[in-house]
Amino acid sequence: KIDSWDVESHRRGFSITFVGFLGLLLTSFFAFILSDSRSLHFVMLTALALALFVGSIRIFYKLSAHTALATASVLLITYLFGFKFWPLFLSIPAIGWARLKLGKHTLAQVVSSASLVILIYSITYNLWF
């Protein structure tokens, strides 16, 4: 039972992450079937990889989902629309700082979240292209 959206324990967040992953999996399935867009397929593959790896690690280690999502969003928007959206990169440290200031995460958790997303994005990009 989820009694609060403010998930203090990384283990309690598993059910939320799992439901989100199932929705992403279903969306990706239809995207691959209904579209022949290589860019869309890359975005969906990357989102699935990120959800799988970040979600799996969050079972054992508390990561900042906010920082991870911000990093992934900025990377994928920049991939889709070009580097003219570079100012969005400024949102990543801003969100990380906010999570630190609120006392929700440590510096290591924030930095490892962004770093993990960059690593997974780089791997999927190099494998796909």
Backbone as XML, in Angstrom:
<?xml version="1.0"?>
<chain id="A" units="angstrom">
  <residue number="1" name="LYS">
    <atom name="N" x="0.849" y="-1.175" z="0.000"/>
    <atom name="CA" x="0.000" y="0.000" z="0.000"/>
    <atom name="C" x="0.899" y="1.245" z="0.000"/>
  </residue>
  <residue number="2" name="ILE">
    <atom name="N" x="0.614" y="2.171" z="-0.875"/>
    <atom name="CA" x="1.350" y="3.430" z="-0.924"/>
    <atom name="C" x="0.530" y="4.468" z="-0.157"/>
  </residue>
  <residue number="3" name="ASP">
    <atom name="N" x="1.097" y="4.946" z="0.963"/>
    <atom name="CA" x="0.364" y="5.917" z="1.770"/>
    <atom name="C" x="0.893" y="7.339" z="1.587"/>
  </residue>
  <residue number="4" name="SER">
    <atom name="N" x="1.974" y="7.476" z="0.820"/>
    <atom name="CA" x="2.542" y="8.798" z="0.583"/>
    <atom name="C" x="3.381" y="8.749" z="-0.682"/>
  </residue>
  <residue number="5" name="TRP">
    <atom name="N" x="3.365" y="9.821" z="-1.457"/>
    <atom name="CA" x="4.209" y="9.889" z="-2.656"/>
    <atom name="C" x="5.627" y="10.291" z="-2.303"/>
  </residue>
  <residue number="6" name="ASP">
    <atom name="N" x="5.857" y="10.729" z="-1.071"/>
    <atom name="CA" x="7.182" y="11.082" z="-0.598"/>
    <atom name="C" x="7.840" y="9.805" z="-0.079"/>
  </residue>
  <residue number="7" name="VAL">
    <atom name="N" x="8.524" y="9.106" z="-0.963"/>
    <atom name="CA" x="9.082" y="7.802" z="-0.638"/>
    <atom name="C" x="10.447" y="7.988" z="0.006"/>
  </residue>
  <residue number="8" name="GLU">
    <atom name="N" x="10.499" y="7.824" z="1.316"/>
    <atom name="CA" x="11.755" y="7.980" z="2.054"/>
    <atom name="C" x="12.683" y="6.789" z="1.846"/>
  </residue>
  <residue number="9" name="SER">
    <atom name="N" x="12.143" y="5.616" z="1.796"/>
    <atom name="CA" x="12.941" y="4.412" z="1.652"/>
    <atom name="C" x="13.017" y="4.016" z="0.181"/>
  </residue>
  <residue number="10" name="HIS">
    <atom name="N" x="14.239" y="3.736" z="-0.287"/>
    <atom name="CA" x="14.393" y="3.327" z="-1.678"/>
    <atom name="C" x="13.700" y="1.997" z="-1.945"/>
  </residue>
  <residue number="11" name="ARG">
    <atom name="N" x="13.553" y="1.171" z="-0.949"/>
    <atom name="CA" x="12.854" y="-0.108" z="-1.130"/>
    <atom name="C" x="11.350" y="0.095" z="-1.297"/>
  </residue>
  <residue number="12" name="ARG">
    <atom name="N" x="10.788" y="1.063" z="-0.595"/>
    <atom name="CA" x="9.356" y="1.348" z="-0.719"/>
    <atom name="C" x="9.021" y="1.903" z="-2.092"/>
  </residue>
  <residue number="13" name="GLY">
    <atom name="N" x="9.975" y="2.549" z="-2.734"/>
    <atom name="CA" x="9.741" y="3.127" z="-4.046"/>
    <atom name="C" x="9.681" y="2.103" z="-5.157"/>
  </residue>
  <residue number="14" name="PHE">
    <atom name="N" x="9.968" y="0.832" z="-4.835"/>
    <atom name="CA" x="9.998" y="-0.198" z="-5.864"/>
    <atom name="C" x="8.654" y="-0.347" z="-6.564"/>
  </residue>
  <residue number="15" name="SER">
    <atom name="N" x="7.553" y="-0.337" z="-5.808"/>
    <atom name="CA" x="6.243" y="-0.546" z="-6.428"/>
    <atom name="C" x="5.909" y="0.587" z="-7.394"/>
  </residue>
  <residue number="16" name="ILE">
    <atom name="N" x="6.257" y="1.807" z="-7.044"/>
    <atom name="CA" x="6.022" y="2.945" z="-7.937"/>
    <atom name="C" x="6.861" y="2.801" z="-9.195"/>
  </residue>
  <residue number="17" name="THR">
    <atom name="N" x="8.139" y="2.456" z="-9.018"/>
    <atom name="CA" x="9.046" y="2.272" z="-10.146"/>
    <atom name="C" x="8.580" y="1.133" z="-11.042"/>
  </residue>
  <residue number="18" name="PHE">
    <atom name="N" x="8.109" y="0.047" z="-10.439"/>
    <atom name="CA" x="7.668" y="-1.112" z="-11.205"/>
    <atom name="C" x="6.451" y="-0.792" z="-12.066"/>
  </residue>
  <residue number="19" name="VAL">
    <atom name="N" x="5.491" y="-0.096" z="-11.510"/>
    <atom name="CA" x="4.299" y="0.293" z="-12.274"/>
    <atom name="C" x="4.695" y="1.227" z="-13.425"/>
  </residue>
  <residue number="20" name="GLY">
    <atom name="N" x="5.572" y="2.161" z="-13.154"/>
    <atom name="CA" x="6.064" y="3.057" z="-14.208"/>
    <atom name="C" x="6.782" y="2.295" z="-15.305"/>
  </residue>
  <residue number="21" name="PHE">
    <atom name="N" x="7.577" y="1.303" z="-14.923"/>
    <atom name="CA" x="8.298" y="0.491" z="-15.906"/>
    <atom name="C" x="7.332" y="-0.302" z="-16.780"/>
  </residue>
  <residue number="22" name="LEU">
    <atom name="N" x="6.298" y="-0.863" z="-16.179"/>
    <atom name="CA" x="5.310" y="-1.607" z="-16.972"/>
    <atom name="C" x="4.621" y="-0.701" z="-17.993"/>
  </residue>
  <residue number="23" name="GLY">
    <atom name="N" x="4.276" y="0.512" z="-17.582"/>
    <atom name="CA" x="3.671" y="1.466" z="-18.511"/>
    <atom name="C" x="4.624" y="1.823" z="-19.643"/>
  </residue>
  <residue number="24" name="LEU">
    <atom name="N" x="5.881" y="2.026" z="-19.314"/>
    <atom name="CA" x="6.893" y="2.332" z="-20.327"/>
    <atom name="C" x="7.099" y="1.155" z="-21.269"/>
  </residue>
  <residue number="25" name="LEU">
    <atom name="N" x="7.082" y="-0.049" z="-20.735"/>
    <atom name="CA" x="7.231" y="-1.249" z="-21.551"/>
    <atom name="C" x="6.091" y="-1.372" z="-22.557"/>
  </residue>
  <residue number="26" name="LEU">
    <atom name="N" x="4.879" y="-1.145" z="-22.115"/>
    <atom name="CA" x="3.712" y="-1.202" z="-23.003"/>
    <atom name="C" x="3.788" y="-0.115" z="-24.080"/>
  </residue>
  <residue number="27" name="THR">
    <atom name="N" x="4.152" y="1.095" z="-23.670"/>
    <atom name="CA" x="4.294" y="2.199" z="-24.624"/>
    <atom name="C" x="5.368" y="1.887" z="-25.656"/>
  </residue>
  <residue number="28" name="SER">
    <atom name="N" x="6.482" y="1.342" z="-25.204"/>
    <atom name="CA" x="7.585" y="0.998" z="-26.109"/>
    <atom name="C" x="7.175" y="-0.078" z="-27.097"/>
  </residue>
  <residue number="29" name="PHE">
    <atom name="N" x="6.423" y="-1.049" z="-26.626"/>
    <atom name="CA" x="5.951" y="-2.120" z="-27.493"/>
    <atom name="C" x="5.156" y="-1.548" z="-28.662"/>
  </residue>
  <residue number="30" name="PHE">
    <atom name="N" x="4.221" y="-0.660" z="-28.356"/>
    <atom name="CA" x="3.416" y="-0.060" z="-29.423"/>
    <atom name="C" x="4.244" y="0.882" z="-30.303"/>
  </residue>
  <residue number="31" name="ALA">
    <atom name="N" x="5.201" y="1.563" z="-29.723"/>
    <atom name="CA" x="6.059" y="2.455" z="-30.514"/>
    <atom name="C" x="6.856" y="1.662" z="-31.533"/>
  </residue>
  <residue number="32" name="PHE">
    <atom name="N" x="7.360" y="0.506" z="-31.148"/>
    <atom name="CA" x="8.136" y="-0.315" z="-32.075"/>
    <atom name="C" x="7.252" y="-0.941" z="-33.148"/>
  </residue>
  <residue number="33" name="ILE">
    <atom name="N" x="6.027" y="-1.283" z="-32.787"/>
    <atom name="CA" x="5.120" y="-1.904" z="-33.757"/>
    <atom name="C" x="4.550" y="-0.869" z="-34.734"/>
  </residue>
  <residue number="34" name="LEU">
    <atom name="N" x="4.163" y="0.293" z="-34.225"/>
    <atom name="CA" x="3.424" y="1.261" z="-35.028"/>
    <atom name="C" x="4.300" y="2.295" z="-35.741"/>
  </residue>
  <residue number="35" name="SER">
    <atom name="N" x="5.578" y="2.339" z="-35.418"/>
    <atom name="CA" x="6.421" y="3.364" z="-36.009"/>
    <atom name="C" x="7.704" y="2.750" z="-36.554"/>
  </residue>
  <residue number="36" name="ASP">
    <atom name="N" x="8.179" y="3.326" z="-37.652"/>
    <atom name="CA" x="9.476" y="2.897" z="-38.181"/>
    <atom name="C" x="10.540" y="3.978" z="-37.968"/>
  </residue>
  <residue number="37" name="SER">
    <atom name="N" x="10.248" y="4.916" z="-37.080"/>
    <atom name="CA" x="11.169" y="6.006" z="-36.777"/>
    <atom name="C" x="12.344" y="5.495" z="-35.940"/>
  </residue>
  <residue number="38" name="ARG">
    <atom name="N" x="13.526" y="5.578" z="-36.506"/>
    <atom name="CA" x="14.732" y="5.136" z="-35.793"/>
    <atom name="C" x="14.971" y="5.999" z="-34.541"/>
  </residue>
  <residue number="39" name="SER">
    <atom name="N" x="14.669" y="7.272" z="-34.650"/>
    <atom name="CA" x="14.841" y="8.157" z="-33.491"/>
    <atom name="C" x="13.900" y="7.774" z="-32.355"/>
  </residue>
  <residue number="40" name="LEU">
    <atom name="N" x="12.641" y="7.500" z="-32.686"/>
    <atom name="CA" x="11.681" y="7.094" z="-31.665"/>
    <atom name="C" x="12.107" y="5.776" z="-31.030"/>
  </residue>
  <residue number="41" name="HIS">
    <atom name="N" x="12.570" y="4.852" z="-31.830"/>
    <atom name="CA" x="13.022" y="3.569" z="-31.300"/>
    <atom name="C" x="14.212" y="3.765" z="-30.356"/>
  </residue>
  <residue number="42" name="PHE">
    <atom name="N" x="15.129" y="4.660" z="-30.715"/>
    <atom name="CA" x="16.273" y="4.932" z="-29.841"/>
    <atom name="C" x="15.810" y="5.528" z="-28.511"/>
  </residue>
  <residue number="43" name="VAL">
    <atom name="N" x="14.899" y="6.487" z="-28.572"/>
    <atom name="CA" x="14.400" y="7.118" z="-27.348"/>
    <atom name="C" x="13.719" y="6.078" z="-26.460"/>
  </residue>
  <residue number="44" name="MET">
    <atom name="N" x="12.899" y="5.234" z="-27.024"/>
    <atom name="CA" x="12.185" y="4.236" z="-26.235"/>
    <atom name="C" x="13.160" y="3.184" z="-25.675"/>
  </residue>
  <residue number="45" name="LEU">
    <atom name="N" x="14.132" y="2.753" z="-26.486"/>
    <atom name="CA" x="15.129" y="1.792" z="-26.020"/>
    <atom name="C" x="15.939" y="2.383" z="-24.866"/>
  </residue>
  <residue number="46" name="THR">
    <atom name="N" x="16.332" y="3.639" z="-25.004"/>
    <atom name="CA" x="17.097" y="4.304" z="-23.950"/>
    <atom name="C" x="16.259" y="4.449" z="-22.685"/>
  </residue>
  <residue number="47" name="ALA">
    <atom name="N" x="15.001" y="4.840" z="-22.840"/>
    <atom name="CA" x="14.121" y="4.987" z="-21.671"/>
    <atom name="C" x="13.936" y="3.641" z="-20.961"/>
  </residue>
  <residue number="48" name="LEU">
    <atom name="N" x="13.782" y="2.572" z="-21.719"/>
    <atom name="CA" x="13.648" y="1.244" z="-21.111"/>
    <atom name="C" x="14.923" y="0.843" z="-20.377"/>
  </residue>
  <residue number="49" name="ALA">
    <atom name="N" x="16.069" y="1.061" z="-21.024"/>
    <atom name="CA" x="17.352" y="0.722" z="-20.384"/>
    <atom name="C" x="17.539" y="1.515" z="-19.099"/>
  </residue>
  <residue number="50" name="LEU">
    <atom name="N" x="17.227" y="2.799" z="-19.161"/>
    <atom name="CA" x="17.359" y="3.636" z="-17.964"/>
    <atom name="C" x="16.426" y="3.172" z="-16.856"/>
  </residue>
  <residue number="51" name="ALA">
    <atom name="N" x="15.187" y="2.910" z="-17.193"/>
    <atom name="CA" x="14.222" y="2.461" z="-16.184"/>
    <atom name="C" x="14.655" y="1.137" z="-15.573"/>
  </residue>
  <residue number="52" name="LEU">
    <atom name="N" x="15.142" y="0.237" z="-16.399"/>
    <atom name="CA" x="15.562" y="-1.070" z="-15.909"/>
    <atom name="C" x="16.770" y="-0.962" z="-14.986"/>
  </residue>
  <residue number="53" name="PHE">
    <atom name="N" x="17.813" y="-0.254" z="-15.436"/>
    <atom name="CA" x="19.038" y="-0.179" z="-14.640"/>
    <atom name="C" x="18.886" y="0.708" z="-13.416"/>
  </residue>
  <residue number="54" name="VAL">
    <atom name="N" x="18.347" y="1.899" z="-13.596"/>
    <atom name="CA" x="18.187" y="2.809" z="-12.455"/>
    <atom name="C" x="17.192" y="2.209" z="-11.457"/>
  </residue>
  <residue number="55" name="GLY">
    <atom name="N" x="16.100" y="1.661" z="-11.962"/>
    <atom name="CA" x="15.119" y="1.030" z="-11.081"/>
    <atom name="C" x="15.692" y="-0.151" z="-10.315"/>
  </residue>
  <residue number="56" name="SER">
    <atom name="N" x="16.506" y="-0.955" z="-10.986"/>
    <atom name="CA" x="17.122" y="-2.109" z="-10.325"/>
    <atom name="C" x="18.106" y="-1.679" z="-9.242"/>
  </residue>
  <residue number="57" name="ILE">
    <atom name="N" x="18.911" y="-0.686" z="-9.549"/>
    <atom name="CA" x="19.894" y="-0.209" z="-8.568"/>
    <atom name="C" x="19.195" y="0.423" z="-7.373"/>
  </residue>
  <residue number="58" name="ARG">
    <atom name="N" x="18.073" y="1.104" z="-7.624"/>
    <atom name="CA" x="17.343" y="1.760" z="-6.526"/>
    <atom name="C" x="16.794" y="0.765" z="-5.504"/>
  </residue>
  <residue number="59" name="ILE">
    <atom name="N" x="16.720" y="-0.504" z="-5.860"/>
    <atom name="CA" x="16.287" y="-1.513" z="-4.894"/>
    <atom name="C" x="17.335" y="-1.648" z="-3.783"/>
  </residue>
  <residue number="60" name="PHE">
    <atom name="N" x="18.608" y="-1.511" z="-4.162"/>
    <atom name="CA" x="19.707" y="-1.743" z="-3.226"/>
    <atom name="C" x="20.378" y="-0.466" z="-2.724"/>
  </residue>
  <residue number="61" name="TYR">
    <atom name="N" x="20.274" y="0.606" z="-3.499"/>
    <atom name="CA" x="20.970" y="1.852" z="-3.177"/>
    <atom name="C" x="20.062" y="3.023" z="-3.512"/>
  </residue>
  <residue number="62" name="LYS">
    <atom name="N" x="19.967" y="3.979" z="-2.627"/>
    <atom name="CA" x="19.083" y="5.118" z="-2.853"/>
    <atom name="C" x="19.715" y="6.068" z="-3.872"/>
  </residue>
  <residue number="63" name="LEU">
    <atom name="N" x="19.062" y="6.207" z="-5.006"/>
    <atom name="CA" x="19.467" y="7.155" z="-6.041"/>
    <atom name="C" x="18.433" y="8.272" z="-6.105"/>
  </residue>
  <residue number="64" name="SER">
    <atom name="N" x="18.810" y="9.377" z="-6.701"/>
    <atom name="CA" x="17.874" y="10.482" z="-6.893"/>
    <atom name="C" x="17.134" y="10.288" z="-8.207"/>
  </residue>
  <residue number="65" name="ALA">
    <atom name="N" x="15.895" y="9.848" z="-8.114"/>
    <atom name="CA" x="15.088" y="9.659" z="-9.328"/>
    <atom name="C" x="14.845" y="10.998" z="-10.020"/>
  </residue>
  <residue number="66" name="HIS">
    <atom name="N" x="14.729" y="12.081" z="-9.241"/>
    <atom name="CA" x="14.525" y="13.407" z="-9.834"/>
    <atom name="C" x="15.723" y="13.809" z="-10.693"/>
  </residue>
  <residue number="67" name="THR">
    <atom name="N" x="16.920" y="13.620" z="-10.155"/>
    <atom name="CA" x="18.136" y="13.963" z="-10.901"/>
    <atom name="C" x="18.287" y="13.058" z="-12.114"/>
  </residue>
  <residue number="68" name="ALA">
    <atom name="N" x="18.006" y="11.775" z="-11.943"/>
    <atom name="CA" x="18.110" y="10.831" z="-13.055"/>
    <atom name="C" x="17.127" y="11.191" z="-14.170"/>
  </residue>
  <residue number="69" name="LEU">
    <atom name="N" x="15.893" y="11.503" z="-13.804"/>
    <atom name="CA" x="14.886" y="11.855" z="-14.805"/>
    <atom name="C" x="15.234" y="13.163" z="-15.514"/>
  </residue>
  <residue number="70" name="ALA">
    <atom name="N" x="15.728" y="14.131" z="-14.767"/>
    <atom name="CA" x="16.130" y="15.408" z="-15.381"/>
    <atom name="C" x="17.278" y="15.191" z="-16.365"/>
  </residue>
  <residue number="71" name="THR">
    <atom name="N" x="18.257" y="14.400" z="-15.971"/>
    <atom name="CA" x="19.406" y="14.132" z="-16.837"/>
    <atom name="C" x="18.959" y="13.406" z="-18.100"/>
  </residue>
  <residue number="72" name="ALA">
    <atom name="N" x="18.137" y="12.374" z="-17.946"/>
    <atom name="CA" x="17.649" y="11.619" z="-19.110"/>
    <atom name="C" x="16.820" y="12.507" z="-20.028"/>
  </residue>
  <residue number="73" name="SER">
    <atom name="N" x="15.960" y="13.317" z="-19.461"/>
    <atom name="CA" x="15.111" y="14.197" z="-20.275"/>
    <atom name="C" x="15.937" y="15.181" z="-21.084"/>
  </residue>
  <residue number="74" name="VAL">
    <atom name="N" x="16.918" y="15.787" z="-20.451"/>
    <atom name="CA" x="17.757" y="16.770" z="-21.146"/>
    <atom name="C" x="18.555" y="16.094" z="-22.263"/>
  </residue>
  <residue number="75" name="LEU">
    <atom name="N" x="19.117" y="14.925" z="-21.987"/>
    <atom name="CA" x="19.887" y="14.219" z="-23.018"/>
    <atom name="C" x="19.007" y="13.837" z="-24.209"/>
  </residue>
  <residue number="76" name="LEU">
    <atom name="N" x="17.805" y="13.336" z="-23.935"/>
    <atom name="CA" x="16.931" y="12.915" z="-25.029"/>
    <atom name="C" x="16.355" y="14.104" z="-25.792"/>
  </residue>
  <residue number="77" name="ILE">
    <atom name="N" x="16.038" y="15.179" z="-25.115"/>
    <atom name="CA" x="15.564" y="16.387" z="-25.817"/>
    <atom name="C" x="16.663" y="16.943" z="-26.704"/>
  </residue>
  <residue number="78" name="THR">
    <atom name="N" x="17.882" y="16.963" z="-26.197"/>
    <atom name="CA" x="19.016" y="17.450" z="-26.992"/>
    <atom name="C" x="19.258" y="16.540" z="-28.192"/>
  </residue>
  <residue number="79" name="TYR">
    <atom name="N" x="19.113" y="15.230" z="-27.995"/>
    <atom name="CA" x="19.262" y="14.302" z="-29.115"/>
    <atom name="C" x="18.200" y="14.558" z="-30.179"/>
  </residue>
  <residue number="80" name="LEU">
    <atom name="N" x="16.955" y="14.708" z="-29.763"/>
    <atom name="CA" x="15.851" y="14.860" z="-30.712"/>
    <atom name="C" x="15.827" y="16.219" z="-31.410"/>
  </residue>
  <residue number="81" name="PHE">
    <atom name="N" x="16.143" y="17.283" z="-30.671"/>
    <atom name="CA" x="15.933" y="18.631" z="-31.205"/>
    <atom name="C" x="17.205" y="19.438" z="-31.403"/>
  </residue>
  <residue number="82" name="GLY">
    <atom name="N" x="18.329" y="18.881" z="-31.033"/>
    <atom name="CA" x="19.594" y="19.566" z="-31.272"/>
    <atom name="C" x="20.103" y="20.332" z="-30.066"/>
  </residue>
  <residue number="83" name="PHE">
    <atom name="N" x="21.334" y="20.809" z="-30.208"/>
    <atom name="CA" x="22.019" y="21.459" z="-29.098"/>
    <atom name="C" x="21.521" y="22.870" z="-28.834"/>
  </residue>
  <residue number="84" name="LYS">
    <atom name="N" x="20.565" y="23.334" z="-29.625"/>
    <atom name="CA" x="19.995" y="24.660" z="-29.358"/>
    <atom name="C" x="19.265" y="24.693" z="-28.016"/>
  </residue>
  <residue number="85" name="PHE">
    <atom name="N" x="18.999" y="23.529" z="-27.459"/>
    <atom name="CA" x="18.360" y="23.433" z="-26.148"/>
    <atom name="C" x="19.375" y="23.238" z="-25.027"/>
  </residue>
  <residue number="86" name="TRP">
    <atom name="N" x="20.631" y="23.626" z="-25.253"/>
    <atom name="CA" x="21.683" y="23.452" z="-24.252"/>
    <atom name="C" x="21.353" y="24.078" z="-22.893"/>
  </residue>
  <residue number="87" name="PRO">
    <atom name="N" x="20.585" y="25.181" z="-22.826"/>
    <atom name="CA" x="20.295" y="25.722" z="-21.487"/>
    <atom name="C" x="19.581" y="24.730" z="-20.557"/>
  </residue>
  <residue number="88" name="LEU">
    <atom name="N" x="18.928" y="23.735" z="-21.128"/>
    <atom name="CA" x="18.273" y="22.731" z="-20.287"/>
    <atom name="C" x="19.269" y="21.979" z="-19.411"/>
  </residue>
  <residue number="89" name="PHE">
    <atom name="N" x="20.525" y="21.914" z="-19.849"/>
    <atom name="CA" x="21.548" y="21.236" z="-19.046"/>
    <atom name="C" x="21.712" y="21.899" z="-17.676"/>
  </residue>
  <residue number="90" name="LEU">
    <atom name="N" x="21.378" y="23.183" z="-17.582"/>
    <atom name="CA" x="21.474" y="23.894" z="-16.309"/>
    <atom name="C" x="20.465" y="23.390" z="-15.285"/>
  </residue>
  <residue number="91" name="SER">
    <atom name="N" x="19.411" y="22.731" z="-15.760"/>
    <atom name="CA" x="18.404" y="22.214" z="-14.833"/>
    <atom name="C" x="18.918" y="21.013" z="-14.040"/>
  </residue>
  <residue number="92" name="ILE">
    <atom name="N" x="19.894" y="20.305" z="-14.581"/>
    <atom name="CA" x="20.387" y="19.099" z="-13.900"/>
    <atom name="C" x="21.042" y="19.446" z="-12.556"/>
  </residue>
  <residue number="93" name="PRO">
    <atom name="N" x="22.046" y="20.342" z="-12.540"/>
    <atom name="CA" x="22.607" y="20.680" z="-11.222"/>
    <atom name="C" x="21.605" y="21.413" z="-10.325"/>
  </residue>
  <residue number="94" name="ALA">
    <atom name="N" x="20.687" y="22.170" z="-10.924"/>
    <atom name="CA" x="19.681" y="22.876" z="-10.118"/>
    <atom name="C" x="18.782" y="21.878" z="-9.384"/>
  </residue>
  <residue number="95" name="ILE">
    <atom name="N" x="18.350" y="20.832" z="-10.076"/>
    <atom name="CA" x="17.500" y="19.813" z="-9.452"/>
    <atom name="C" x="18.302" y="19.023" z="-8.422"/>
  </residue>
  <residue number="96" name="GLY">
    <atom name="N" x="19.548" y="18.691" z="-8.767"/>
    <atom name="CA" x="20.405" y="17.994" z="-7.809"/>
    <atom name="C" x="20.612" y="18.811" z="-6.542"/>
  </residue>
  <residue number="97" name="TRP">
    <atom name="N" x="20.859" y="20.108" z="-6.710"/>
    <atom name="CA" x="21.043" y="20.999" z="-5.559"/>
    <atom name="C" x="19.773" y="21.045" z="-4.705"/>
  </residue>
  <residue number="98" name="ALA">
    <atom name="N" x="18.624" y="21.092" z="-5.358"/>
    <atom name="CA" x="17.358" y="21.130" z="-4.627"/>
    <atom name="C" x="17.175" y="19.864" z="-3.796"/>
  </residue>
  <residue number="99" name="ARG">
    <atom name="N" x="17.525" y="18.719" z="-4.352"/>
    <atom name="CA" x="17.397" y="17.461" z="-3.609"/>
    <atom name="C" x="18.338" y="17.436" z="-2.405"/>
  </residue>
  <residue number="100" name="LEU">
    <atom name="N" x="19.534" y="18.022" z="-2.595"/>
    <atom name="CA" x="20.480" y="18.135" z="-1.476"/>
    <atom name="C" x="19.943" y="19.082" z="-0.404"/>
  </residue>
  <residue number="101" name="LYS">
    <atom name="N" x="19.477" y="20.242" z="-0.846"/>
    <atom name="CA" x="18.992" y="21.269" z="0.073"/>
    <atom name="C" x="17.787" y="20.778" z="0.881"/>
  </residue>
  <residue number="102" name="LEU">
    <atom name="N" x="16.933" y="19.985" z="0.256"/>
    <atom name="CA" x="15.771" y="19.429" z="0.943"/>
    <atom name="C" x="16.146" y="18.289" z="1.894"/>
  </residue>
  <residue number="103" name="GLY">
    <atom name="N" x="17.396" y="17.857" z="1.800"/>
    <atom name="CA" x="17.851" y="16.768" z="2.654"/>
    <atom name="C" x="17.362" y="15.398" z="2.220"/>
  </residue>
  <residue number="104" name="LYS">
    <atom name="N" x="16.935" y="15.282" z="0.985"/>
    <atom name="CA" x="16.411" y="14.009" z="0.480"/>
    <atom name="C" x="17.515" y="13.068" z="0.005"/>
  </residue>
  <residue number="105" name="HIS">
    <atom name="N" x="18.675" y="13.640" z="-0.369"/>
    <atom name="CA" x="19.777" y="12.841" z="-0.910"/>
    <atom name="C" x="21.115" y="13.401" z="-0.469"/>
  </residue>
  <residue number="106" name="THR">
    <atom name="N" x="22.121" y="12.544" z="-0.577"/>
    <atom name="CA" x="23.490" y="12.983" z="-0.356"/>
    <atom name="C" x="24.089" y="13.396" z="-1.690"/>
  </residue>
  <residue number="107" name="LEU">
    <atom name="N" x="25.231" y="14.056" z="-1.644"/>
    <atom name="CA" x="25.918" y="14.453" z="-2.875"/>
    <atom name="C" x="26.259" y="13.220" z="-3.713"/>
  </residue>
  <residue number="108" name="ALA">
    <atom name="N" x="26.700" y="12.158" z="-3.072"/>
    <atom name="CA" x="27.040" y="10.921" z="-3.795"/>
    <atom name="C" x="25.827" y="10.353" z="-4.530"/>
  </residue>
  <residue number="109" name="GLN">
    <atom name="N" x="24.659" y="10.394" z="-3.906"/>
    <atom name="CA" x="23.450" y="9.870" z="-4.547"/>
    <atom name="C" x="23.055" y="10.704" z="-5.758"/>
  </residue>
  <residue number="110" name="VAL">
    <atom name="N" x="23.178" y="12.014" z="-5.646"/>
    <atom name="CA" x="22.816" y="12.911" z="-6.752"/>
    <atom name="C" x="23.796" y="12.740" z="-7.916"/>
  </residue>
  <residue number="111" name="VAL">
    <atom name="N" x="25.085" y="12.755" z="-7.611"/>
    <atom name="CA" x="26.105" y="12.641" z="-8.660"/>
    <atom name="C" x="26.057" y="11.260" z="-9.310"/>
  </residue>
  <residue number="112" name="SER">
    <atom name="N" x="25.884" y="10.208" z="-8.511"/>
    <atom name="CA" x="25.819" y="8.867" z="-9.100"/>
    <atom name="C" x="24.577" y="8.693" z="-9.966"/>
  </residue>
  <residue number="113" name="SER">
    <atom name="N" x="23.484" y="9.345" z="-9.626"/>
    <atom name="CA" x="22.266" y="9.273" z="-10.445"/>
    <atom name="C" x="22.499" y="9.869" z="-11.827"/>
  </residue>
  <residue number="114" name="ALA">
    <atom name="N" x="23.048" y="11.078" z="-11.863"/>
    <atom name="CA" x="23.312" y="11.727" z="-13.152"/>
    <atom name="C" x="24.374" y="10.952" z="-13.936"/>
  </residue>
  <residue number="115" name="SER">
    <atom name="N" x="25.407" y="10.495" z="-13.253"/>
    <atom name="CA" x="26.487" y="9.758" z="-13.924"/>
    <atom name="C" x="25.992" y="8.452" z="-14.527"/>
  </residue>
  <residue number="116" name="LEU">
    <atom name="N" x="25.148" y="7.749" z="-13.794"/>
    <atom name="CA" x="24.607" y="6.485" z="-14.295"/>
    <atom name="C" x="23.769" y="6.707" z="-15.552"/>
  </residue>
  <residue number="117" name="VAL">
    <atom name="N" x="22.960" y="7.747" z="-15.545"/>
    <atom name="CA" x="22.134" y="8.054" z="-16.720"/>
    <atom name="C" x="23.022" y="8.391" z="-17.920"/>
  </residue>
  <residue number="118" name="ILE">
    <atom name="N" x="24.047" y="9.192" z="-17.709"/>
    <atom name="CA" x="24.963" y="9.550" z="-18.811"/>
    <atom name="C" x="25.653" y="8.297" z="-19.350"/>
  </residue>
  <residue number="119" name="LEU">
    <atom name="N" x="26.068" y="7.405" z="-18.465"/>
    <atom name="CA" x="26.717" y="6.157" z="-18.888"/>
    <atom name="C" x="25.769" y="5.291" z="-19.715"/>
  </residue>
  <residue number="120" name="ILE">
    <atom name="N" x="24.562" y="5.082" z="-19.224"/>
    <atom name="CA" x="23.594" y="4.239" z="-19.940"/>
    <atom name="C" x="23.203" y="4.876" z="-21.272"/>
  </residue>
  <residue number="121" name="TYR">
    <atom name="N" x="22.995" y="6.187" z="-21.281"/>
    <atom name="CA" x="22.676" y="6.884" z="-22.527"/>
    <atom name="C" x="23.808" y="6.688" z="-23.532"/>
  </residue>
  <residue number="122" name="SER">
    <atom name="N" x="25.040" y="6.838" z="-23.096"/>
    <atom name="CA" x="26.199" y="6.690" z="-23.985"/>
    <atom name="C" x="26.280" y="5.281" z="-24.554"/>
  </residue>
  <residue number="123" name="ILE">
    <atom name="N" x="26.037" y="4.301" z="-23.715"/>
    <atom name="CA" x="26.084" y="2.904" z="-24.175"/>
    <atom name="C" x="24.988" y="2.640" z="-25.208"/>
  </residue>
  <residue number="124" name="THR">
    <atom name="N" x="23.757" y="3.048" z="-24.910"/>
    <atom name="CA" x="22.676" y="2.787" z="-25.867"/>
    <atom name="C" x="22.895" y="3.551" z="-27.163"/>
  </residue>
  <residue number="125" name="TYR">
    <atom name="N" x="23.406" y="4.764" z="-27.070"/>
    <atom name="CA" x="23.673" y="5.556" z="-28.282"/>
    <atom name="C" x="24.714" y="4.857" z="-29.142"/>
  </residue>
  <residue number="126" name="ASN">
    <atom name="N" x="25.802" y="4.408" z="-28.527"/>
    <atom name="CA" x="26.868" y="3.746" z="-29.287"/>
    <atom name="C" x="26.436" y="2.398" z="-29.841"/>
  </residue>
  <residue number="127" name="LEU">
    <atom name="N" x="25.578" y="1.694" z="-29.149"/>
    <atom name="CA" x="25.069" y="0.427" z="-29.661"/>
    <atom name="C" x="24.065" y="0.621" z="-30.789"/>
  </residue>
  <residue number="128" name="TRP">
    <atom name="N" x="23.247" y="1.683" z="-30.692"/>
    <atom name="CA" x="22.187" y="1.906" z="-31.661"/>
    <atom name="C" x="22.709" y="2.515" z="-32.962"/>
  </residue>
  <residue number="129" name="PHE">
    <atom name="N" x="23.700" y="3.402" z="-32.844"/>
    <atom name="CA" x="24.179" y="4.103" z="-34.044"/>
    <atom name="C" x="25.534" y="3.637" z="-34.418"/>
  </residue>
</chain>
